[in-house]
Amino acid sequence: MWSRAWPERDVEAVSALYSDRAVFYSSPFRSPQAPREYVTWAFEDQAEAECRFGEPLVDGDRAAVDWWAVLTARDGSVESIAGTSLLRFDTNGCVVEQRDVWSTEAGRRELPDWAS
């Protein structure tokens, strides 16, 4: 769902993936946020997003997935971002915790072959 919702900046579609009590750590150095709050903020400045995701590694109620994106801001600046999300799910399959680590670089870096 993220792979379709991110380029469309669809806050509702992304929010539907999370439990009402979910917490989102967008960086190790930021305070946790509600997923909807984070996604609304993150999508606000994006004019365009091209993203890809690797094959998730799943173990019980936890998963890890690599991702890569090229983002164009509303001012026309472009940056590439690569990261990994660590996820924990409830019994209904909704995300209850997400921890991201990522790095950015100015300009466009082509999306890697490993990403689908």
Helices and strands as residue ranges (DSSP letters): H 2-8, H 11-15, E 18-25, H 35-44, E 46-53, E 57-59, E 62-73, E 78-89, E 95-106
